[in-house]
């Protein structure tokens, strides 16, 4: 069964919330919050398929990180965190 974008977003948000509750690392909390904020926006898009959502979200995340001038270190860590969830 294929997940809707909303279901996939919810799935990833659940994993991030679990990570948030398991860490005291302020950087890790920031990375989780950053991803959660973007997932909230992109989970509302119409579409089907976990792989399709993941690809779309990674592209949007990269563009957003660059547009918001997030430091290279933070970009690397945010992308690494996302990859660990996929």
TIPA-388532 format. One record per atom (N, C-alpha, C, CB): residue number from 1; residue in one letter; chain; atom name; x, y, z. Coordinates in Angstrom, 1 decimal, always signed. Glycine has a CB too. Example, Ala and Ser with C-alpha at 12.3 -4.5 7.8 and 13.67 -1.06 7.14 Angstrom:
<recs>
[1; a; A; N; [+13.2; -5.7; +7.8]]
[1; a; A; CA; [+12.3; -4.5; +7.8]]
[1; a; A; C; [+13.2; -3.3; +7.8]]
[1; a; A; CB; [+11.3; -4.5; +9.0]]
[2; s; A; N; [+12.8; -2.2; +7.1]]
[2; s; A; CA; [+13.7; -1.1; +7.1]]
[2; s; A; C; [+12.9; +0.0; +7.9]]
[2; s; A; CB; [+14.1; -0.6; +5.7]]
</recs>
This chain:
<recs>
[1; x; A; N; [+0.8; -1.2; +0.0]]
[1; x; A; CA; [+0.0; +0.0; +0.0]]
[1; x; A; C; [+0.9; +1.2; +0.0]]
[1; x; A; CB; [-0.9; +0.0; +1.2]]
[2; x; A; N; [+0.6; +2.2; -0.8]]
[2; x; A; CA; [+1.3; +3.4; -1.0]]
[2; x; A; C; [+0.9; +4.4; +0.0]]
[2; x; A; CB; [+1.2; +3.9; -2.4]]
[3; x; A; N; [+1.8; +5.1; +0.7]]
[3; x; A; CA; [+1.5; +6.1; +1.6]]
[3; x; A; C; [+1.2; +7.5; +0.9]]
[3; x; A; CB; [+2.6; +6.3; +2.6]]
[4; x; A; N; [+0.2; +8.2; +1.4]]
[4; x; A; CA; [+0.0; +9.6; +0.9]]
[4; x; A; C; [+1.2; +10.4; +1.4]]
[4; x; A; CB; [-1.3; +10.2; +1.3]]
[5; x; A; N; [+1.4; +11.6; +0.8]]
[5; x; A; CA; [+2.4; +12.5; +1.3]]
[5; x; A; C; [+2.2; +12.9; +2.8]]
[5; x; A; CB; [+2.5; +13.8; +0.5]]
[6; x; A; N; [+0.9; +13.1; +3.1]]
[6; x; A; CA; [+0.6; +13.4; +4.5]]
[6; x; A; C; [+0.9; +12.3; +5.5]]
[6; x; A; CB; [-0.9; +13.7; +4.7]]
[7; x; A; N; [+0.7; +11.1; +5.1]]
[7; x; A; CA; [+1.0; +9.9; +5.9]]
[7; x; A; C; [+2.5; +9.8; +6.1]]
[7; x; A; CB; [+0.4; +8.6; +5.4]]
[8; x; A; N; [+3.3; +10.0; +5.0]]
[8; x; A; CA; [+4.7; +9.9; +5.0]]
[8; x; A; C; [+5.3; +11.0; +5.9]]
[8; x; A; CB; [+5.3; +9.9; +3.6]]
[9; x; A; N; [+4.8; +12.2; +5.7]]
[9; x; A; CA; [+5.2; +13.3; +6.6]]
[9; x; A; C; [+5.0; +13.0; +8.0]]
[9; x; A; CB; [+4.5; +14.6; +6.2]]
[10; x; A; N; [+3.8; +12.5; +8.4]]
[10; x; A; CA; [+3.5; +12.1; +9.7]]
[10; x; A; C; [+4.4; +11.1; +10.3]]
[10; x; A; CB; [+2.0; +11.6; +9.8]]
[11; x; A; N; [+4.8; +10.1; +9.4]]
[11; x; A; CA; [+5.7; +9.0; +9.8]]
[11; x; A; C; [+7.1; +9.6; +10.2]]
[11; x; A; CB; [+5.9; +8.0; +8.7]]
[12; x; A; N; [+7.6; +10.5; +9.3]]
[12; x; A; CA; [+8.9; +11.2; +9.6]]
[12; x; A; C; [+8.8; +12.1; +10.8]]
[12; x; A; CB; [+9.3; +12.0; +8.4]]
[13; x; A; N; [+7.7; +12.8; +11.0]]
[13; x; A; CA; [+7.6; +13.6; +12.2]]
[13; x; A; C; [+7.6; +12.8; +13.4]]
[13; x; A; CB; [+6.2; +14.4; +12.1]]
[14; x; A; N; [+7.0; +11.6; +13.4]]
[14; x; A; CA; [+7.0; +10.8; +14.6]]
[14; x; A; C; [+8.4; +10.3; +14.9]]
[14; x; A; CB; [+6.1; +9.5; +14.3]]
[15; x; A; N; [+9.2; +10.0; +13.9]]
[15; x; A; CA; [+10.6; +9.6; +14.2]]
[15; x; A; C; [+11.4; +10.8; +14.8]]
[15; x; A; CB; [+11.2; +9.1; +12.9]]
[16; x; A; N; [+11.1; +12.0; +14.2]]
[16; x; A; CA; [+11.8; +13.2; +14.8]]
[16; x; A; C; [+11.4; +13.5; +16.2]]
[16; x; A; CB; [+11.6; +14.4; +13.9]]
[17; x; A; N; [+10.1; +13.3; +16.5]]
[17; x; A; CA; [+9.7; +13.6; +17.9]]
[17; x; A; C; [+10.3; +12.6; +18.8]]
[17; x; A; CB; [+8.1; +13.5; +18.0]]
[18; x; A; N; [+10.5; +11.4; +18.4]]
[18; x; A; CA; [+11.2; +10.4; +19.2]]
[18; x; A; C; [+12.6; +10.8; +19.5]]
[18; x; A; CB; [+11.1; +9.0; +18.6]]
[19; x; A; N; [+13.3; +11.2; +18.4]]
[19; x; A; CA; [+14.7; +11.7; +18.6]]
[19; x; A; C; [+14.8; +12.9; +19.5]]
[19; x; A; CB; [+15.3; +12.1; +17.2]]
[20; x; A; N; [+13.8; +13.8; +19.4]]
[20; x; A; CA; [+13.8; +15.0; +20.3]]
[20; x; A; C; [+13.7; +14.6; +21.7]]
[20; x; A; CB; [+12.6; +15.9; +19.9]]
[21; x; A; N; [+12.9; +13.6; +22.0]]
[21; x; A; CA; [+12.7; +13.2; +23.4]]
[21; x; A; C; [+13.9; +12.4; +24.0]]
[21; x; A; CB; [+11.5; +12.4; +23.5]]
[22; x; A; N; [+14.8; +11.9; +23.1]]
[22; x; A; CA; [+15.9; +11.1; +23.5]]
[22; x; A; C; [+17.2; +11.8; +23.6]]
[22; x; A; CB; [+16.1; +9.9; +22.6]]
[23; x; A; N; [+17.2; +13.1; +23.2]]
[23; x; A; CA; [+18.5; +13.9; +23.2]]
[23; x; A; C; [+18.4; +15.1; +24.1]]
[23; x; A; CB; [+18.9; +14.2; +21.8]]
[24; x; A; N; [+19.6; +15.5; +24.6]]
[24; x; A; CA; [+19.7; +16.8; +25.3]]
[24; x; A; C; [+20.6; +17.7; +24.5]]
[24; x; A; CB; [+20.3; +16.6; +26.7]]
[25; x; A; N; [+21.1; +17.2; +23.3]]
[25; x; A; CA; [+22.0; +17.9; +22.5]]
[25; x; A; C; [+21.2; +19.1; +21.8]]
[25; x; A; CB; [+22.7; +17.0; +21.4]]
[26; x; A; N; [+21.6; +20.3; +22.1]]
[26; x; A; CA; [+20.9; +21.5; +21.6]]
[26; x; A; C; [+21.0; +21.6; +20.0]]
[26; x; A; CB; [+21.5; +22.8; +22.1]]
[27; x; A; N; [+22.1; +21.2; +19.4]]
[27; x; A; CA; [+22.2; +21.2; +18.0]]
[27; x; A; C; [+21.2; +20.2; +17.4]]
[27; x; A; CB; [+23.6; +20.9; +17.5]]
[28; x; A; N; [+21.1; +19.0; +18.0]]
[28; x; A; CA; [+20.2; +17.9; +17.5]]
[28; x; A; C; [+18.8; +18.4; +17.6]]
[28; x; A; CB; [+20.4; +16.6; +18.3]]
[29; x; A; N; [+18.5; +19.1; +18.7]]
[29; x; A; CA; [+17.1; +19.6; +18.9]]
[29; x; A; C; [+16.8; +20.6; +17.8]]
[29; x; A; CB; [+17.0; +20.3; +20.3]]
[30; x; A; N; [+17.8; +21.5; +17.5]]
[30; x; A; CA; [+17.6; +22.5; +16.4]]
[30; x; A; C; [+17.3; +21.8; +15.1]]
[30; x; A; CB; [+18.8; +23.4; +16.3]]
[31; x; A; N; [+18.1; +20.8; +14.7]]
[31; x; A; CA; [+18.0; +20.1; +13.5]]
[31; x; A; C; [+16.6; +19.4; +13.4]]
[31; x; A; CB; [+19.1; +19.0; +13.3]]
[32; x; A; N; [+16.2; +18.8; +14.5]]
[32; x; A; CA; [+14.9; +18.1; +14.5]]
[32; x; A; C; [+13.8; +19.2; +14.3]]
[32; x; A; CB; [+14.6; +17.4; +15.8]]
[33; x; A; N; [+13.8; +20.3; +15.0]]
[33; x; A; CA; [+12.8; +21.4; +14.9]]
[33; x; A; C; [+12.8; +21.9; +13.4]]
[33; x; A; CB; [+13.1; +22.5; +15.9]]
[34; x; A; N; [+14.0; +22.1; +12.8]]
[34; x; A; CA; [+14.0; +22.6; +11.5]]
[34; x; A; C; [+13.3; +21.7; +10.5]]
[34; x; A; CB; [+15.5; +22.8; +11.0]]
[35; x; A; N; [+13.6; +20.4; +10.6]]
[35; x; A; CA; [+12.9; +19.4; +9.7]]
[35; x; A; C; [+11.4; +19.3; +10.0]]
[35; x; A; CB; [+13.6; +18.1; +9.9]]
[36; x; A; N; [+11.1; +19.4; +11.3]]
[36; x; A; CA; [+9.6; +19.3; +11.6]]
[36; x; A; C; [+8.9; +20.5; +11.0]]
[36; x; A; CB; [+9.5; +19.3; +13.2]]
[37; x; A; N; [+9.4; +21.6; +11.1]]
[37; x; A; CA; [+8.8; +22.8; +10.5]]
[37; x; A; C; [+8.5; +22.7; +9.0]]
[37; x; A; CB; [+9.6; +24.1; +10.8]]
[38; x; A; N; [+9.5; +22.2; +8.3]]
[38; x; A; CA; [+9.4; +22.0; +6.9]]
[38; x; A; C; [+8.4; +20.8; +6.5]]
[38; x; A; CB; [+10.7; +21.8; +6.2]]
[39; x; A; N; [+8.5; +19.8; +7.3]]
[39; x; A; CA; [+7.6; +18.6; +7.1]]
[39; x; A; C; [+6.2; +19.0; +7.2]]
[39; x; A; CB; [+7.9; +17.5; +8.0]]
[40; x; A; N; [+5.9; +19.9; +8.2]]
[40; x; A; CA; [+4.5; +20.4; +8.4]]
[40; x; A; C; [+4.0; +21.1; +7.1]]
[40; x; A; CB; [+4.5; +21.4; +9.5]]
[41; x; A; N; [+4.8; +21.8; +6.4]]
[41; x; A; CA; [+4.4; +22.5; +5.2]]
[41; x; A; C; [+4.2; +21.5; +4.1]]
[41; x; A; CB; [+5.5; +23.6; +4.8]]
[42; x; A; N; [+5.2; +20.6; +3.9]]
[42; x; A; CA; [+5.2; +19.7; +2.7]]
[42; x; A; C; [+4.3; +18.5; +2.9]]
[42; x; A; CB; [+6.6; +19.3; +2.4]]
[43; x; A; N; [+3.9; +18.2; +4.1]]
[43; x; A; CA; [+3.0; +17.1; +4.3]]
[43; x; A; C; [+1.6; +17.4; +3.8]]
[43; x; A; CB; [+2.9; +16.8; +5.8]]
[44; x; A; N; [+1.3; +18.6; +3.6]]
[44; x; A; CA; [+0.0; +19.0; +3.1]]
[44; x; A; C; [-0.2; +19.0; +1.6]]
[44; x; A; CB; [-0.3; +20.4; +3.5]]
[45; x; A; N; [+0.9; +18.6; +0.9]]
[45; x; A; CA; [+0.8; +18.5; -0.6]]
[45; x; A; C; [+0.1; +17.2; -1.0]]
[45; x; A; CB; [+2.2; +18.6; -1.2]]
[46; x; A; N; [-0.6; +17.3; -2.1]]
[46; x; A; CA; [-1.2; +16.1; -2.7]]
[46; x; A; C; [-0.1; +15.3; -3.3]]
[46; x; A; CB; [-2.3; +16.5; -3.7]]
[47; x; A; N; [-0.2; +14.0; -3.1]]
[47; x; A; CA; [+0.8; +13.1; -3.7]]
[47; x; A; C; [+0.7; +11.7; -3.0]]
[47; x; A; CB; [+2.2; +13.7; -3.8]]
[48; x; A; N; [+1.3; +10.8; -3.7]]
[48; x; A; CA; [+1.3; +9.4; -3.2]]
[48; x; A; C; [+2.7; +8.8; -3.3]]
[48; x; A; CB; [+0.3; +8.5; -3.9]]
[49; x; A; N; [+3.1; +8.0; -2.3]]
[49; x; A; CA; [+4.3; +7.3; -2.4]]
[49; x; A; C; [+5.4; +7.9; -1.5]]
[49; x; A; CB; [+4.9; +7.3; -3.8]]
[50; x; A; N; [+6.0; +7.0; -0.6]]
[50; x; A; CA; [+7.0; +7.4; +0.3]]
[50; x; A; C; [+8.2; +7.9; -0.4]]
[50; x; A; CB; [+7.3; +6.3; +1.3]]
[51; x; A; N; [+8.7; +7.1; -1.5]]
[51; x; A; CA; [+9.9; +7.5; -2.2]]
[51; x; A; C; [+9.7; +8.8; -2.9]]
[51; x; A; CB; [+10.2; +6.4; -3.2]]
[52; x; A; N; [+8.5; +9.0; -3.5]]
[52; x; A; CA; [+8.2; +10.3; -4.2]]
[52; x; A; C; [+8.3; +11.4; -3.2]]
[52; x; A; CB; [+6.8; +10.2; -4.9]]
[53; x; A; N; [+7.7; +11.3; -2.0]]
[53; x; A; CA; [+7.7; +12.3; -1.0]]
[53; x; A; C; [+9.1; +12.6; -0.6]]
[53; x; A; CB; [+6.8; +11.9; +0.2]]
[54; x; A; N; [+9.9; +11.5; -0.3]]
[54; x; A; CA; [+11.3; +11.7; +0.2]]
[54; x; A; C; [+12.1; +12.5; -0.8]]
[54; x; A; CB; [+11.9; +10.3; +0.4]]
[55; x; A; N; [+12.0; +12.1; -2.1]]
[55; x; A; CA; [+12.7; +12.8; -3.1]]
[55; x; A; C; [+12.3; +14.3; -3.2]]
[55; x; A; CB; [+12.5; +12.2; -4.5]]
[56; x; A; N; [+11.0; +14.6; -3.2]]
[56; x; A; CA; [+10.5; +15.9; -3.3]]
[56; x; A; C; [+11.0; +16.7; -2.1]]
[56; x; A; CB; [+8.9; +15.9; -3.4]]
[57; x; A; N; [+10.9; +16.1; -0.9]]
[57; x; A; CA; [+11.2; +16.8; +0.3]]
[57; x; A; C; [+12.7; +17.1; +0.4]]
[57; x; A; CB; [+10.8; +16.0; +1.6]]
[58; x; A; N; [+13.6; +16.2; +0.0]]
[58; x; A; CA; [+15.0; +16.4; +0.0]]
[58; x; A; C; [+15.4; +17.6; -1.0]]
[58; x; A; CB; [+15.8; +15.2; -0.5]]
[59; x; A; N; [+14.7; +17.7; -2.1]]
[59; x; A; CA; [+15.0; +18.8; -3.1]]
[59; x; A; C; [+14.5; +20.1; -2.5]]
[59; x; A; CB; [+14.2; +18.5; -4.4]]
[60; x; A; N; [+13.3; +20.1; -1.9]]
[60; x; A; CA; [+12.8; +21.3; -1.2]]
[60; x; A; C; [+13.7; +21.8; -0.1]]
[60; x; A; CB; [+11.4; +21.2; -0.8]]
[61; x; A; N; [+14.1; +20.8; +0.7]]
[61; x; A; CA; [+15.0; +21.1; +1.9]]
[61; x; A; C; [+16.3; +21.7; +1.4]]
[61; x; A; CB; [+15.3; +19.8; +2.7]]
[62; x; A; N; [+16.9; +21.2; +0.4]]
[62; x; A; CA; [+18.2; +21.7; -0.1]]
[62; x; A; C; [+18.0; +23.2; -0.5]]
[62; x; A; CB; [+18.7; +20.9; -1.2]]
[63; x; A; N; [+16.9; +23.4; -1.3]]
[63; x; A; CA; [+16.7; +24.8; -1.7]]
[63; x; A; C; [+16.4; +25.7; -0.6]]
[63; x; A; CB; [+15.4; +24.8; -2.7]]
[64; x; A; N; [+15.7; +25.3; +0.4]]
[64; x; A; CA; [+15.4; +26.1; +1.6]]
[64; x; A; C; [+16.6; +26.4; +2.4]]
[64; x; A; CB; [+14.3; +25.4; +2.5]]
[65; x; A; N; [+17.5; +25.4; +2.6]]
[65; x; A; CA; [+18.7; +25.6; +3.3]]
[65; x; A; C; [+19.6; +26.7; +2.7]]
[65; x; A; CB; [+19.5; +24.3; +3.5]]
[66; x; A; N; [+19.7; +26.6; +1.3]]
[66; x; A; CA; [+20.5; +27.6; +0.6]]
[66; x; A; C; [+19.8; +29.0; +0.6]]
[66; x; A; CB; [+20.6; +27.1; -0.9]]
[67; x; A; N; [+18.5; +29.0; +0.4]]
[67; x; A; CA; [+17.8; +30.3; +0.4]]
[67; x; A; C; [+17.9; +31.0; +1.8]]
[67; x; A; CB; [+16.3; +30.1; +0.1]]
[68; x; A; N; [+17.9; +30.2; +2.9]]
[68; x; A; CA; [+17.9; +30.8; +4.2]]
[68; x; A; C; [+19.4; +31.0; +4.7]]
[68; x; A; CB; [+17.2; +29.9; +5.2]]
[69; x; A; N; [+20.3; +30.7; +3.9]]
[69; x; A; CA; [+21.8; +30.8; +4.2]]
[69; x; A; C; [+22.2; +30.1; +5.4]]
[69; x; A; CB; [+22.1; +32.3; +4.3]]
[70; x; A; N; [+21.7; +28.9; +5.6]]
[70; x; A; CA; [+22.1; +28.1; +6.7]]
[70; x; A; C; [+23.5; +27.7; +6.6]]
[70; x; A; CB; [+21.1; +26.8; +6.9]]
[71; x; A; N; [+24.3; +27.7; +7.6]]
[71; x; A; CA; [+25.7; +27.4; +7.6]]
[71; x; A; C; [+25.9; +26.0; +6.9]]
[71; x; A; CB; [+26.4; +27.5; +8.9]]
[72; x; A; N; [+27.1; +25.9; +6.3]]
[72; x; A; CA; [+27.4; +24.6; +5.7]]
[72; x; A; C; [+27.4; +23.4; +6.7]]
[72; x; A; CB; [+28.8; +24.6; +5.0]]
[73; x; A; N; [+27.9; +23.7; +7.9]]
[73; x; A; CA; [+27.9; +22.7; +8.9]]
[73; x; A; C; [+26.5; +22.3; +9.3]]
[73; x; A; CB; [+28.7; +23.1; +10.2]]
[74; x; A; N; [+25.6; +23.2; +9.5]]
[74; x; A; CA; [+24.2; +22.9; +9.8]]
[74; x; A; C; [+23.5; +22.2; +8.7]]
[74; x; A; CB; [+23.5; +24.2; +10.2]]
[75; x; A; N; [+23.8; +22.7; +7.5]]
[75; x; A; CA; [+23.2; +22.0; +6.3]]
[75; x; A; C; [+23.6; +20.6; +6.3]]
[75; x; A; CB; [+23.7; +22.7; +5.0]]
[76; x; A; N; [+24.9; +20.3; +6.4]]
[76; x; A; CA; [+25.4; +18.9; +6.4]]
[76; x; A; C; [+24.7; +18.1; +7.5]]
[76; x; A; CB; [+26.9; +18.9; +6.6]]
[77; x; A; N; [+24.6; +18.6; +8.7]]
[77; x; A; CA; [+24.0; +17.9; +9.8]]
[77; x; A; C; [+22.5; +17.7; +9.6]]
[77; x; A; CB; [+24.3; +18.6; +11.1]]
[78; x; A; N; [+21.8; +18.7; +9.1]]
[78; x; A; CA; [+20.4; +18.5; +8.9]]
[78; x; A; C; [+20.1; +17.5; +7.8]]
[78; x; A; CB; [+19.7; +19.9; +8.4]]
[79; x; A; N; [+20.9; +17.5; +6.7]]
[79; x; A; CA; [+20.7; +16.5; +5.6]]
[79; x; A; C; [+21.1; +15.1; +6.1]]
[79; x; A; CB; [+21.6; +16.9; +4.4]]
[80; x; A; N; [+22.1; +15.1; +7.0]]
[80; x; A; CA; [+22.5; +13.8; +7.5]]
[80; x; A; C; [+21.4; +13.2; +8.4]]
[80; x; A; CB; [+23.8; +13.9; +8.3]]
[81; x; A; N; [+20.8; +14.1; +9.2]]
[81; x; A; CA; [+19.7; +13.6; +10.1]]
[81; x; A; C; [+18.6; +13.1; +9.2]]
[81; x; A; CB; [+19.2; +14.8; +11.0]]
[82; x; A; N; [+18.2; +13.8; +8.2]]
[82; x; A; CA; [+17.1; +13.4; +7.3]]
[82; x; A; C; [+17.5; +12.0; +6.7]]
[82; x; A; CB; [+16.9; +14.4; +6.2]]
[83; x; A; N; [+18.7; +11.9; +6.2]]
[83; x; A; CA; [+19.1; +10.6; +5.6]]
[83; x; A; C; [+19.0; +9.4; +6.6]]
[83; x; A; CB; [+20.5; +10.7; +5.0]]
[84; x; A; N; [+19.3; +9.7; +7.8]]
[84; x; A; CA; [+19.2; +8.6; +8.8]]
[84; x; A; C; [+17.7; +8.2; +9.0]]
[84; x; A; CB; [+19.8; +9.1; +10.1]]
[85; x; A; N; [+16.8; +9.0; +8.7]]
[85; x; A; CA; [+15.4; +8.7; +8.9]]
[85; x; A; C; [+14.8; +7.9; +7.6]]
[85; x; A; CB; [+14.5; +9.9; +9.1]]
[86; x; A; N; [+15.4; +8.1; +6.5]]
[86; x; A; CA; [+14.8; +7.6; +5.2]]
[86; x; A; C; [+15.1; +6.2; +5.0]]
[86; x; A; CB; [+15.3; +8.4; +4.1]]
</recs>
